[in-house]
Amino acid sequence: MEHIYTSNMHCAACKGNIEKRLKSIKGILEVNANLVTNIIKVRFNEKIVNDETIIKACKEIGYRLEVIEDDEVIDNSKNIKKDVIKLISGLILLGILMFLSMSHMWPSLIIDSFKEPIYLLPILELVITLVIIGIFFSYYINGFKSLIKLSPNMDSLIFIGSLFSLIYSIYLIIKLIIFPNDYFIYGTHEENVGKIMFHNYLDSAAMILVIVSIGKFIEEMSKRKAKSTINELLKLRPKYANLVLNNEIKQIETKFLKSGDTIIIKEGETIPLDGIIVTGKTSVDESLLTGESLPVAKDEGDSVIGGAINKEGAITVLINKTKKDNVLSKIVSLVMEASNMDTKLTRKVDKVARVFVPIVMIISIIVFISWLIAGYINNGPILTNEFINIFDEAFTFAISVVVISCPCALGLATPISLLIGSSIFAKKGILVNNSNAIENIKNIDVIVLDKTNTITNGALTVTNYEIFNNETLKLNRIRTIEEYSTHPLSKGIVEALNNYNTLDKSFKMITNVPGEGVKGIYDDETIYIGNRQLFINNYDLLDKNEYLSKLDKCSEKGLLPIIAFSKNEVIALFNLKDELKPNAKEFINSMNSKFKDVILLTGDNEIIANNIANEVGIKHVISNVKPDEKGEVIKALKSEGKKVLMVGDGVNDSIALTYSDVGIGLAKGSDVALASSDFILMNSNLEDINEIIEISKLIRKNITFNLLWAFIYNVLFIPLAAGALALVGIMLNPMYASMLMALSSVTVCLNSLTLLIKKGNHLQNRKK
């Protein structure tokens, strides 16, 4: 059983702690936590584990979990309003606190009654600081719980930094109250000979909480923007549906619909779940699902997708898929899962994030002890211009290390870029089935293309035909046989003979002849419609070679000849061709410029394959290949050291798509269950392959910057906060450290959001 939970995790350490805790419980089979969406998927043995066990286990280490539906929209608007109020209150109080803490710089602005006794102003600062701590007390609660359970996270670092600053400041204020004559706040050292200028860390204790909260708020807004596509998709499913039950229409919640139910969808309403039109005809808007802007005509018997909008008239739909099997659910699932790319690099990042907080705490202790020892050896603070005593000096650098360290930037670097990138893909009608392919596509040097349904439309049409017997009865019978036949070539011939619409239904039987064509049996004759082999086996007259010559000439032109005849008469000859997709030539030109080799891989005969290849500009053709042999071709190319991108329709190309380094499947209408494809093109537009290449490139660059920034930030600023360059005048106090820490994860989030801007610029450049 798999259940989905929403959580309050907010950093990479949180993700690691939750996964580690849940995996330790007997009966839990798999845990997948998504830091960007705050969604946790848990697969477990329901006989051993239940929701209560999972929620309780996470609560013990400081995390709140709540069971949700897999397609439930999470509305955090109330929490955001609450956060805004807290931030505004915190900022106002912090502004007052900063003004008071730096009052020695503007003594004339401070009322004289606040200056005496000397400890009055620091006590007022303490009160304001305690109010700020109360507003953001969740950091203290969560940080403390995480430490007690030995699962430290970012809250633990904030908690330690703020608490120690508070405790040390209270200690200094107590000293000030006991020995008021030993300290001064206003004036200079020359004016207060023999006294120590009083300074506390209350501003740091408060600022850490406020600044980090601002950073988290911006980060959360960035996440919400990144998740906007998911929410847009989820909101496509209407809350209510019109169920037909016992010849009555009953309005029920969509979540109660099941496969086999019949519903009525009125004009302008959204189709709730996938199904088949039972009565009525319409056109539907599938743009948010497939990226196709034009409405799609639908008639009785056609499939419709949940989330599409009914544009014309009322239709009755029979639901034929469960909610989890619906196209919309699969799209949402793919978009969400795309942000959890599992590569060697991300696994290393996750490992680093899991031990990051404990390592930082150890570094902080080492820094504190090192500065203490140095101070004792020096008989006083090393930086005499900055610090009064050695404890103050050591404490400042230790707290700065704790405050500046940020595992969030590391944890967010990859998933937030992937989520935004997959959202961009989804809006183009491209689904990411395997986010590793975004990384792998950069190494591709060979692209292999299926022919039918990929370069061509997959629907054979009659380009021209020759009639040898113009008798209406004969042609009506050909039209009738093809109308009732299930043979894949029938449709093209039916359309060619659309003038002969008086069907002769007196046939006894219409049946396919495997590999050859179709035949219709009437009382007075049997009519055959098929290929060269069918003609050889069933035509009895001596002029057979004359017609065989005609068939061969058509084949040499790259056409597929179909001949209609009886035992002793040839009635008509049809030439069929699988037409190229409108943009096939332009697409192949762009592929020739991007890759070392472009290969056409098809089961068609050599003549047809070469004709198509010549028409579009492909030089390398592999023809007469069976579906199971296509995989062997891909394996052979890879054995030569080539990196292969395979493009196919996902049915007979599934083996080849699986073996390729990157597989792109072209979905047919509502078919998104192409498990063998890394990318799925919902509208089968070849130009979307260029989009995949370009967007993947932008995503990789974005992730690279994020990871570099996250690593460089921590490698550079942790030593700086520890005082590595303090002797040359470069140092960070806890206030500045908290600002930089908030900036680190905000930078990663904002940089990821630039994907939306860069993609927009990319589209404009392509239009030019």
WOBEL-V747320 format. One record per backbone hydrogen bond with DSSP energy under -1.0 kcal/mol. CO is the residue of the C=O (numbers start at 1). NH is the residue of the N-H. E is the energy in kcal/mol with one decimal. If there is no record, write none. Layout:
# WOBEL-V747320
co->CO nh->NH e->E
co->CO nh->NH e->E
This chain:
# WOBEL-V747320
co->1 nh->44 e->-3.0
co->3 nh->42 e->-2.6
co->4 nh->68 e->-2.7
co->5 nh->40 e->-2.9
co->6 nh->66 e->-1.8
co->11 nh->15 e->-1.9
co->12 nh->16 e->-2.3
co->13 nh->17 e->-2.7
co->14 nh->18 e->-2.7
co->15 nh->19 e->-2.3
co->16 nh->20 e->-2.5
co->17 nh->21 e->-2.5
co->18 nh->22 e->-2.6
co->19 nh->23 e->-2.2
co->22 nh->25 e->-1.5
co->25 nh->28 e->-1.7
co->27 nh->45 e->-2.9
co->30 nh->43 e->-2.7
co->32 nh->41 e->-2.6
co->34 nh->38 e->-1.5
co->38 nh->7 e->-2.1
co->39 nh->34 e->-2.9
co->40 nh->5 e->-2.5
co->41 nh->32 e->-2.5
co->42 nh->3 e->-2.4
co->43 nh->29 e->-2.4
co->43 nh->30 e->-1.9
co->45 nh->48 e->-2.0
co->45 nh->49 e->-2.8
co->50 nh->54 e->-1.8
co->51 nh->55 e->-2.9
co->52 nh->56 e->-2.4
co->53 nh->57 e->-2.2
co->54 nh->58 e->-1.7
co->55 nh->59 e->-2.1
co->56 nh->60 e->-1.8
co->58 nh->63 e->-2.6
co->59 nh->62 e->-1.6
co->66 nh->6 e->-2.6
co->69 nh->72 e->-1.5
co->76 nh->80 e->-2.3
co->77 nh->81 e->-2.1
co->78 nh->82 e->-2.2
co->79 nh->83 e->-2.6
co->80 nh->84 e->-2.6
co->81 nh->85 e->-2.2
co->82 nh->86 e->-2.2
co->83 nh->87 e->-2.7
co->84 nh->88 e->-2.7
co->85 nh->89 e->-2.4
co->86 nh->90 e->-2.9
co->87 nh->91 e->-2.8
co->88 nh->92 e->-2.3
co->89 nh->93 e->-2.3
co->90 nh->94 e->-2.5
co->91 nh->95 e->-2.5
co->92 nh->96 e->-1.9
co->93 nh->97 e->-2.6
co->94 nh->98 e->-3.0
co->95 nh->99 e->-2.0
co->96 nh->100 e->-2.3
co->97 nh->101 e->-2.9
co->98 nh->102 e->-1.6
co->100 nh->103 e->-1.5
co->102 nh->105 e->-2.2
co->106 nh->109 e->-1.8
co->107 nh->110 e->-1.2
co->111 nh->114 e->-1.9
co->112 nh->115 e->-1.5
co->117 nh->120 e->-2.0
co->119 nh->123 e->-1.9
co->120 nh->124 e->-2.0
co->121 nh->125 e->-2.5
co->122 nh->126 e->-2.2
co->123 nh->127 e->-2.2
co->124 nh->128 e->-2.3
co->125 nh->129 e->-2.6
co->126 nh->130 e->-2.5
co->127 nh->131 e->-1.9
co->128 nh->132 e->-2.3
co->129 nh->133 e->-2.6
co->130 nh->134 e->-2.1
co->131 nh->135 e->-2.1
co->132 nh->136 e->-2.0
co->134 nh->137 e->-1.2
co->136 nh->139 e->-1.6
co->137 nh->141 e->-2.3
co->138 nh->142 e->-2.9
co->139 nh->143 e->-2.4
co->140 nh->144 e->-2.3
co->141 nh->145 e->-2.5
co->142 nh->146 e->-2.4
co->143 nh->147 e->-1.9
co->144 nh->148 e->-2.7
co->145 nh->149 e->-2.2
co->146 nh->151 e->-3.5
co->147 nh->150 e->-1.5
co->153 nh->157 e->-1.3
co->154 nh->158 e->-2.2
co->155 nh->159 e->-3.0
co->156 nh->160 e->-2.6
co->157 nh->161 e->-2.5
co->158 nh->162 e->-2.7
co->159 nh->163 e->-2.9
co->160 nh->164 e->-2.6
co->161 nh->165 e->-1.5
co->162 nh->166 e->-2.3
co->163 nh->167 e->-3.1
co->164 nh->168 e->-2.6
co->165 nh->169 e->-1.9
co->166 nh->170 e->-2.6
co->167 nh->171 e->-2.3
co->168 nh->172 e->-2.1
co->169 nh->173 e->-2.4
co->170 nh->174 e->-2.5
co->171 nh->175 e->-2.0
co->172 nh->176 e->-2.1
co->173 nh->177 e->-2.5
co->174 nh->178 e->-2.2
co->175 nh->179 e->-3.2
co->179 nh->182 e->-1.5
co->182 nh->196 e->-2.8
co->184 nh->198 e->-2.9
co->188 nh->192 e->-1.2
co->192 nh->195 e->-2.1
co->196 nh->184 e->-1.9
co->201 nh->205 e->-2.5
co->202 nh->206 e->-2.1
co->203 nh->207 e->-2.8
co->204 nh->208 e->-2.4
co->206 nh->210 e->-2.2
co->207 nh->211 e->-3.0
co->208 nh->212 e->-1.7
co->209 nh->213 e->-1.7
co->210 nh->214 e->-2.2
co->211 nh->215 e->-2.5
co->212 nh->216 e->-2.6
co->213 nh->217 e->-2.3
co->214 nh->218 e->-2.5
co->215 nh->219 e->-2.4
co->216 nh->220 e->-2.8
co->217 nh->221 e->-2.4
co->218 nh->222 e->-2.1
co->219 nh->223 e->-2.3
co->220 nh->224 e->-2.6
co->221 nh->225 e->-2.1
co->222 nh->226 e->-2.4
co->223 nh->227 e->-2.3
co->227 nh->231 e->-2.2
co->228 nh->232 e->-2.6
co->229 nh->233 e->-2.4
co->230 nh->234 e->-2.8
co->231 nh->235 e->-2.3
co->233 nh->236 e->-1.2
co->234 nh->237 e->-1.0
co->239 nh->254 e->-2.7
co->241 nh->252 e->-2.4
co->242 nh->264 e->-2.4
co->243 nh->250 e->-3.3
co->245 nh->248 e->-1.2
co->248 nh->245 e->-3.4
co->250 nh->243 e->-3.0
co->252 nh->241 e->-2.7
co->253 nh->256 e->-2.0
co->254 nh->257 e->-2.0
co->258 nh->261 e->-1.9
co->261 nh->319 e->-2.9
co->262 nh->244 e->-3.3
co->263 nh->317 e->-2.9
co->265 nh->315 e->-2.2
co->266 nh->269 e->-2.1
co->269 nh->310 e->-2.8
co->271 nh->307 e->-3.7
co->274 nh->320 e->-1.1
co->275 nh->304 e->-2.6
co->276 nh->318 e->-2.9
co->277 nh->301 e->-2.8
co->279 nh->316 e->-2.4
co->282 nh->298 e->-3.5
co->283 nh->311 e->-2.5
co->284 nh->296 e->-2.8
co->285 nh->309 e->-2.0
co->286 nh->289 e->-1.6
co->286 nh->290 e->-3.0
co->287 nh->291 e->-1.8
co->296 nh->284 e->-2.5
co->298 nh->282 e->-2.6
co->299 nh->302 e->-2.3
co->302 nh->277 e->-2.6
co->304 nh->275 e->-1.9
co->305 nh->308 e->-1.9
co->308 nh->271 e->-3.1
co->309 nh->285 e->-2.4
co->310 nh->268 e->-3.4
co->315 nh->265 e->-2.8
co->316 nh->278 e->-3.3
co->316 nh->279 e->-1.1
co->317 nh->263 e->-2.7
co->318 nh->276 e->-2.2
co->319 nh->260 e->-3.1
co->326 nh->330 e->-2.1
co->327 nh->331 e->-2.6
co->328 nh->332 e->-2.6
co->329 nh->333 e->-2.4
co->330 nh->334 e->-2.5
co->331 nh->335 e->-2.5
co->332 nh->336 e->-2.5
co->333 nh->337 e->-2.7
co->334 nh->338 e->-1.6
co->336 nh->339 e->-1.2
co->337 nh->340 e->-2.1
co->343 nh->347 e->-2.4
co->344 nh->348 e->-1.9
co->345 nh->349 e->-2.4
co->346 nh->350 e->-2.5
co->347 nh->351 e->-2.0
co->348 nh->352 e->-2.5
co->349 nh->353 e->-2.8
co->350 nh->354 e->-2.0
co->351 nh->355 e->-1.3
co->355 nh->359 e->-2.1
co->356 nh->360 e->-2.5
co->357 nh->361 e->-2.4
co->358 nh->362 e->-2.0
co->359 nh->363 e->-2.8
co->360 nh->364 e->-2.7
co->361 nh->365 e->-1.9
co->362 nh->366 e->-2.4
co->363 nh->367 e->-2.8
co->364 nh->368 e->-2.4
co->365 nh->369 e->-2.6
co->366 nh->370 e->-2.7
co->367 nh->371 e->-2.4
co->368 nh->372 e->-1.9
co->369 nh->373 e->-2.7
co->370 nh->374 e->-2.5
co->371 nh->375 e->-2.1
co->372 nh->376 e->-2.5
co->373 nh->377 e->-2.5
co->374 nh->378 e->-1.9
co->375 nh->380 e->-2.6
co->382 nh->384 e->-1.2
co->383 nh->386 e->-1.5
co->383 nh->387 e->-2.2
co->389 nh->393 e->-1.8
co->390 nh->394 e->-2.6
co->391 nh->395 e->-3.1
co->392 nh->396 e->-2.1
co->393 nh->397 e->-1.8
co->394 nh->398 e->-2.1
co->395 nh->399 e->-2.6
co->396 nh->400 e->-2.1
co->397 nh->401 e->-1.8
co->398 nh->402 e->-1.8
co->399 nh->403 e->-2.6
co->400 nh->404 e->-2.4
co->401 nh->405 e->-1.2
co->407 nh->411 e->-2.4
co->408 nh->412 e->-2.7
co->409 nh->413 e->-1.3
co->412 nh->416 e->-1.7
co->414 nh->418 e->-2.2
co->415 nh->419 e->-2.5
co->416 nh->420 e->-2.0
co->417 nh->421 e->-2.7
co->418 nh->422 e->-3.1
co->419 nh->423 e->-1.8
co->420 nh->424 e->-2.1
co->421 nh->425 e->-2.4
co->422 nh->426 e->-2.6
co->423 nh->427 e->-2.0
co->425 nh->428 e->-1.1
co->425 nh->430 e->-2.6
co->426 nh->429 e->-1.6
co->429 nh->682 e->-3.0
co->431 nh->680 e->-2.4
co->434 nh->437 e->-1.9
co->435 nh->438 e->-1.2
co->436 nh->440 e->-2.3
co->437 nh->441 e->-2.2
co->440 nh->443 e->-1.8
co->441 nh->444 e->-1.0
co->445 nh->596 e->-1.3
co->445 nh->597 e->-1.4
co->446 nh->645 e->-2.8
co->447 nh->599 e->-2.7
co->448 nh->647 e->-2.6
co->449 nh->601 e->-2.9
co->451 nh->454 e->-1.6
co->451 nh->455 e->-1.5
co->451 nh->456 e->-2.4
co->455 nh->581 e->-2.8
co->461 nh->577 e->-2.5
co->464 nh->575 e->-2.6
co->466 nh->573 e->-2.7
co->471 nh->475 e->-1.9
co->472 nh->476 e->-2.7
co->473 nh->477 e->-2.0
co->474 nh->478 e->-2.1
co->475 nh->479 e->-2.4
co->476 nh->480 e->-2.5
co->477 nh->481 e->-2.9
co->478 nh->482 e->-2.3
co->479 nh->483 e->-2.2
co->480 nh->484 e->-2.0
co->487 nh->490 e->-1.8
co->489 nh->493 e->-1.1
co->490 nh->494 e->-2.4
co->491 nh->495 e->-2.2
co->492 nh->496 e->-1.6
co->493 nh->497 e->-1.9
co->495 nh->498 e->-1.1
co->497 nh->500 e->-1.8
co->499 nh->501 e->-1.3
co->501 nh->503 e->-1.1
co->509 nh->521 e->-3.0
co->511 nh->519 e->-2.7
co->513 nh->516 e->-2.7
co->513 nh->517 e->-2.4
co->516 nh->531 e->-2.6
co->517 nh->513 e->-3.4
co->518 nh->529 e->-2.8
co->519 nh->511 e->-2.5
co->520 nh->527 e->-2.5
co->521 nh->508 e->-3.6
co->521 nh->509 e->-1.1
co->525 nh->522 e->-2.8
co->527 nh->520 e->-2.5
co->528 nh->565 e->-2.6
co->529 nh->518 e->-2.5
co->530 nh->563 e->-2.8
co->531 nh->535 e->-1.8
co->532 nh->536 e->-2.4
co->533 nh->537 e->-2.1
co->534 nh->538 e->-1.1
co->535 nh->539 e->-2.0
co->543 nh->547 e->-1.3
co->544 nh->548 e->-2.3
co->545 nh->549 e->-2.3
co->546 nh->550 e->-1.3
co->547 nh->551 e->-2.3
co->548 nh->552 e->-2.3
co->549 nh->553 e->-2.1
co->550 nh->554 e->-1.9
co->551 nh->555 e->-2.0
co->552 nh->556 e->-2.1
co->554 nh->559 e->-1.9
co->555 nh->558 e->-2.0
co->560 nh->576 e->-2.7
co->562 nh->574 e->-3.5
co->563 nh->530 e->-2.2
co->564 nh->571 e->-2.5
co->564 nh->572 e->-1.7
co->565 nh->528 e->-3.7
co->567 nh->540 e->-2.7
co->569 nh->566 e->-3.1
co->571 nh->468 e->-2.7
co->571 nh->469 e->-1.7
co->572 nh->564 e->-3.1
co->573 nh->466 e->-2.7
co->574 nh->562 e->-3.3
co->575 nh->463 e->-2.6
co->575 nh->464 e->-1.1
co->576 nh->560 e->-3.0
co->577 nh->461 e->-2.2
co->579 nh->457 e->-2.7
co->581 nh->584 e->-2.0
co->583 nh->587 e->-2.3
co->584 nh->588 e->-2.4
co->585 nh->589 e->-2.2
co->586 nh->590 e->-1.9
co->587 nh->591 e->-2.2
co->588 nh->592 e->-2.6
co->589 nh->593 e->-1.2
co->590 nh->594 e->-1.0
co->591 nh->595 e->-2.5
co->597 nh->447 e->-2.2
co->599 nh->449 e->-3.3
co->600 nh->622 e->-3.2
co->602 nh->625 e->-1.9
co->604 nh->624 e->-2.8
co->605 nh->609 e->-2.5
co->606 nh->610 e->-2.6
co->607 nh->611 e->-2.2
co->608 nh->612 e->-2.3
co->609 nh->613 e->-2.5
co->610 nh->614 e->-2.7
co->611 nh->615 e->-1.9
co->612 nh->616 e->-1.7
co->613 nh->617 e->-2.0
co->613 nh->618 e->-2.6
co->620 nh->600 e->-2.5
co->622 nh->602 e->-2.4
co->626 nh->629 e->-1.1
co->626 nh->630 e->-1.2
co->629 nh->633 e->-1.7
co->630 nh->634 e->-1.9
co->631 nh->635 e->-2.3
co->632 nh->636 e->-2.3
co->633 nh->637 e->-2.2
co->634 nh->638 e->-2.3
co->635 nh->639 e->-2.0
co->637 nh->642 e->-1.6
co->638 nh->641 e->-1.9
co->643 nh->445 e->-2.0
co->643 nh->446 e->-2.0
co->644 nh->661 e->-1.3
co->644 nh->662 e->-1.8
co->645 nh->448 e->-3.4
co->646 nh->664 e->-3.1
co->647 nh->450 e->-2.4
co->648 nh->666 e->-2.2
co->651 nh->654 e->-1.1
co->653 nh->657 e->-2.7
co->654 nh->658 e->-1.9
co->655 nh->659 e->-2.0
co->656 nh->660 e->-1.5
co->662 nh->646 e->-2.5
co->663 nh->678 e->-2.4
co->663 nh->679 e->-2.2
co->664 nh->648 e->-2.1
co->665 nh->681 e->-2.9
co->668 nh->671 e->-1.6
co->670 nh->672 e->-1.1
co->672 nh->674 e->-1.5
co->673 nh->675 e->-1.3
co->674 nh->677 e->-2.1
co->678 nh->433 e->-3.1
co->678 nh->434 e->-1.6
co->679 nh->665 e->-2.9
co->680 nh->431 e->-2.7
co->681 nh->667 e->-1.9
co->685 nh->688 e->-1.7
co->686 nh->689 e->-2.1
co->687 nh->691 e->-1.4
co->688 nh->692 e->-2.3
co->689 nh->693 e->-2.1
co->690 nh->694 e->-2.5
co->691 nh->695 e->-3.2
co->692 nh->696 e->-2.2
co->693 nh->697 e->-1.6
co->694 nh->698 e->-2.0
co->695 nh->699 e->-2.6
co->696 nh->700 e->-2.5
co->697 nh->701 e->-2.1
co->698 nh->702 e->-2.2
co->699 nh->703 e->-2.8
co->700 nh->704 e->-2.6
co->701 nh->705 e->-2.3
co->702 nh->706 e->-2.4
co->703 nh->707 e->-2.8
co->704 nh->708 e->-2.6
co->705 nh->709 e->-3.1
co->706 nh->710 e->-2.6
co->707 nh->711 e->-2.7
co->708 nh->712 e->-3.1
co->709 nh->713 e->-3.0
co->710 nh->714 e->-1.8
co->711 nh->715 e->-2.9
co->712 nh->716 e->-2.9
co->713 nh->717 e->-3.0
co->714 nh->718 e->-1.4
co->716 nh->720 e->-1.2
co->717 nh->721 e->-3.1
co->718 nh->722 e->-1.8
co->719 nh->724 e->-2.4
co->720 nh->723 e->-1.1
co->723 nh->726 e->-1.3
co->725 nh->728 e->-1.3
co->725 nh->730 e->-2.1
co->726 nh->729 e->-1.8
co->733 nh->737 e->-2.3
co->734 nh->738 e->-2.2
co->735 nh->739 e->-1.6
co->736 nh->740 e->-2.3
co->737 nh->741 e->-2.4
co->738 nh->742 e->-2.1
co->739 nh->743 e->-2.2
co->740 nh->744 e->-1.7
co->741 nh->745 e->-1.0
co->742 nh->746 e->-1.6
co->743 nh->747 e->-2.6
co->744 nh->748 e->-1.5
co->745 nh->749 e->-2.3
co->746 nh->750 e->-3.0
co->747 nh->751 e->-2.5
co->748 nh->752 e->-2.0
co->749 nh->753 e->-1.8
co->752 nh->755 e->-1.5
co->753 nh->756 e->-1.4
co->754 nh->758 e->-3.3
co->755 nh->759 e->-2.6
co->756 nh->760 e->-1.4
co->757 nh->761 e->-2.4
co->758 nh->762 e->-2.4
co->759 nh->763 e->-2.1
co->760 nh->764 e->-1.9
co->761 nh->765 e->-2.4
co->762 nh->766 e->-1.9
co->763 nh->767 e->-1.9
co->764 nh->768 e->-1.7
